[in-house]
Amino acid sequence: MINTEHHVDHIFGNYFFTGAGQVVHHQGVYDNFMTVYPELDPFVYAAEAIPVDDPDGTALFPDRHEYYRNPNKGTIVRVDSSEMRAWGGSLTHEGMRALGAPAAPAPAGRLGPDDGTDDGATAGGHEDERDPVQAR
């Protein structure tokens, strides 16, 4: 499994795939994986979203202690700026750049930092959610 960013909607599901294989992500994801910030606790955010976004999933949602015992954080962490190709895309330290079609249709929105590295690619839907950690 490849995590391309640390937002809870991209990484919380790792928990449900514990033992299914290796998890890969870049250093930025590793450093910020399920980190609680004063303005946002990702576990609380997920717990509040589940009943609305997936009511049937509520029964599967772990309690906080159980989740943090092993959230299935990455076992392979890319710490350099080299690229790793997967599914027709390129994972760099800065994030994912679309180089081809993803496995499923992607929603509209900018993909990656707005620093010229994403060459105008779109996907992901996080256009207005750039956080300072990923923007560095």
C-alpha positions as a Markdown table, in Angstrom:
| # | Residue | x | y | z |
|---|---|---|---|---|
| 1 | Met | 0.0 | 0.0 | 0.0 |
| 2 | Ile | 1.3 | 3.5 | -0.8 |
| 3 | Asn | 0.4 | 6.5 | 1.2 |
| 4 | Thr | 0.9 | 9.7 | -0.7 |
| 5 | Glu | -0.1 | 12.2 | 2.0 |
| 6 | His | -0.8 | 12.2 | 5.8 |
| 7 | His | -4.4 | 13.4 | 5.7 |
| 8 | Val | -6.6 | 11.1 | 7.8 |
| 9 | Asp | -8.8 | 10.2 | 4.8 |
| 10 | His | -5.7 | 8.8 | 3.0 |
| 11 | Ile | -4.1 | 6.9 | 5.9 |
| 12 | Phe | -6.7 | 5.8 | 8.5 |
| 13 | Gly | -7.6 | 2.7 | 6.4 |
| 14 | Asn | -4.1 | 1.4 | 6.9 |
| 15 | Tyr | -5.3 | -0.1 | 10.2 |
| 16 | Phe | -7.7 | -2.4 | 8.4 |
| 17 | Phe | -4.9 | -3.8 | 6.2 |
| 18 | Thr | -2.4 | -4.7 | 9.0 |
| 19 | Gly | -0.5 | -7.7 | 8.0 |
| 20 | Ala | -1.7 | -7.7 | 4.4 |
| 21 | Gly | 1.6 | -6.3 | 3.0 |
| 22 | Gln | 4.1 | -3.5 | 3.3 |
| 23 | Val | 3.2 | 0.2 | 3.6 |
| 24 | Val | 5.2 | 2.7 | 1.7 |
| 25 | His | 5.3 | 6.5 | 2.1 |
| 26 | His | 7.6 | 9.4 | 2.0 |
| 27 | Gln | 9.2 | 11.1 | 5.1 |
| 28 | Gly | 6.6 | 13.8 | 5.3 |
| 29 | Val | 3.8 | 11.2 | 5.7 |
| 30 | Tyr | 5.9 | 9.2 | 8.2 |
| 31 | Asp | 6.6 | 12.3 | 10.3 |
| 32 | Asn | 3.0 | 13.4 | 10.4 |
| 33 | Phe | 1.2 | 10.1 | 10.4 |
| 34 | Met | -1.9 | 10.5 | 12.6 |
| 35 | Thr | -0.3 | 13.4 | 14.5 |
| 36 | Val | -2.6 | 15.3 | 16.8 |
| 37 | Tyr | -2.4 | 19.1 | 16.2 |
| 38 | Pro | -4.1 | 21.8 | 18.4 |
| 39 | Glu | -6.5 | 22.5 | 15.5 |
| 40 | Leu | -7.2 | 18.9 | 14.5 |
| 41 | Asp | -7.2 | 15.5 | 16.1 |
| 42 | Pro | -7.3 | 13.1 | 13.1 |
| 43 | Phe | -8.8 | 10.2 | 15.1 |
| 44 | Val | -11.6 | 12.4 | 16.3 |
| 45 | Tyr | -12.1 | 13.7 | 12.8 |
| 46 | Ala | -12.4 | 10.2 | 11.5 |
| 47 | Ala | -14.7 | 9.1 | 14.3 |
| 48 | Glu | -17.1 | 12.0 | 13.6 |
| 49 | Ala | -17.0 | 11.4 | 9.8 |
| 50 | Ile | -17.7 | 7.6 | 9.8 |
| 51 | Pro | -21.4 | 7.8 | 10.9 |
| 52 | Val | -22.1 | 10.4 | 8.2 |
| 53 | Asp | -19.9 | 9.0 | 5.4 |
| 54 | Asp | -20.2 | 5.3 | 6.0 |
| 55 | Pro | -22.9 | 4.4 | 8.6 |
| 56 | Asp | -22.3 | 0.7 | 8.1 |
| 57 | Gly | -18.6 | 1.2 | 8.9 |
| 58 | Thr | -19.4 | 2.5 | 12.4 |
| 59 | Ala | -19.5 | -1.1 | 13.7 |
| 60 | Leu | -16.0 | -1.7 | 12.4 |
| 61 | Phe | -14.5 | 1.5 | 13.8 |
| 62 | Pro | -11.9 | 0.8 | 16.5 |
| 63 | Asp | -11.6 | 2.6 | 19.8 |
| 64 | Arg | -8.7 | 5.0 | 20.1 |
| 65 | His | -6.5 | 2.7 | 22.3 |
| 66 | Glu | -7.0 | -0.2 | 19.9 |
| 67 | Tyr | -6.3 | 1.9 | 16.8 |
| 68 | Tyr | -3.1 | 3.5 | 18.1 |
| 69 | Arg | -1.7 | 0.2 | 19.3 |
| 70 | Asn | -0.9 | -0.5 | 15.6 |
| 71 | Pro | -2.2 | 2.0 | 13.0 |
| 72 | Asn | -0.1 | 0.3 | 10.4 |
| 73 | Lys | 2.4 | 3.1 | 9.8 |
| 74 | Gly | 4.8 | 2.7 | 6.9 |
| 75 | Thr | 7.5 | 0.1 | 6.9 |
| 76 | Ile | 9.3 | 1.6 | 3.9 |
| 77 | Val | 10.0 | 5.3 | 4.0 |
| 78 | Arg | 11.4 | 7.3 | 1.1 |
| 79 | Val | 13.8 | 9.9 | 2.5 |
| 80 | Asp | 15.3 | 11.2 | -0.7 |
| 81 | Ser | 13.9 | 13.0 | -3.6 |
| 82 | Ser | 14.1 | 10.1 | -6.0 |
| 83 | Glu | 11.0 | 8.9 | -7.7 |
| 84 | Met | 9.2 | 5.6 | -7.3 |
| 85 | Arg | 6.8 | 4.6 | -10.0 |
| 86 | Ala | 3.5 | 2.9 | -9.3 |
| 87 | Trp | 0.2 | 2.6 | -11.2 |
| 88 | Gly | 1.4 | 5.0 | -13.9 |
| 89 | Gly | 2.2 | 7.7 | -11.4 |
| 90 | Ser | 5.4 | 9.0 | -9.7 |
| 91 | Leu | 5.7 | 9.2 | -5.9 |
| 92 | Thr | 8.3 | 11.8 | -4.9 |
| 93 | His | 9.2 | 13.3 | -1.5 |
| 94 | Glu | 6.9 | 16.2 | -2.4 |
| 95 | Gly | 3.9 | 14.0 | -3.2 |
| 96 | Met | 2.2 | 12.3 | -6.1 |
| 97 | Arg | 2.3 | 13.6 | -9.6 |
| 98 | Ala | -0.1 | 12.2 | -12.2 |
| 99 | Leu | 1.8 | 10.7 | -15.1 |
| 100 | Gly | -1.0 | 8.4 | -16.2 |
| 101 | Ala | -4.4 | 7.3 | -15.2 |
| 102 | Pro | -4.9 | 6.1 | -11.6 |
| 103 | Ala | -6.6 | 2.8 | -10.9 |
| 104 | Ala | -9.9 | 4.6 | -10.3 |
| 105 | Pro | -11.2 | 7.9 | -11.7 |
| 106 | Ala | -9.8 | 10.8 | -9.7 |
| 107 | Pro | -11.9 | 13.8 | -8.6 |
| 108 | Ala | -11.0 | 17.2 | -9.9 |
| 109 | Gly | -8.5 | 19.4 | -8.0 |
| 110 | Arg | -4.8 | 20.1 | -8.0 |
| 111 | Leu | -2.4 | 17.3 | -7.2 |
| 112 | Gly | 0.8 | 17.9 | -5.3 |
| 113 | Pro | 2.4 | 21.2 | -4.2 |
| 114 | Asp | 1.9 | 24.3 | -6.3 |
| 115 | Asp | 5.7 | 24.6 | -6.9 |
| 116 | Gly | 5.8 | 23.6 | -10.6 |
| 117 | Thr | 6.5 | 19.9 | -9.8 |
| 118 | Asp | 3.0 | 18.7 | -10.6 |
| 119 | Asp | 3.1 | 20.2 | -14.1 |
| 120 | Gly | -0.6 | 21.2 | -13.8 |
| 121 | Ala | -1.9 | 17.7 | -13.1 |
| 122 | Thr | -5.2 | 17.3 | -11.4 |
| 123 | Ala | -6.7 | 14.8 | -9.1 |
| 124 | Gly | -7.3 | 14.3 | -5.4 |
| 125 | Gly | -9.6 | 17.2 | -4.6 |
| 126 | His | -7.4 | 18.9 | -2.0 |
| 127 | Glu | -7.0 | 22.2 | -3.9 |
| 128 | Asp | -7.8 | 24.4 | -0.9 |
| 129 | Glu | -6.4 | 22.1 | 1.8 |
| 130 | Arg | -2.6 | 22.6 | 1.3 |
| 131 | Asp | -1.1 | 22.4 | 4.7 |
| 132 | Pro | 2.3 | 23.9 | 5.7 |
| 133 | Val | 3.9 | 20.5 | 6.3 |
| 134 | Gln | 3.3 | 19.3 | 2.7 |
| 135 | Ala | 4.1 | 22.7 | 1.3 |
| 136 | Arg | 7.7 | 22.8 | 2.7 |
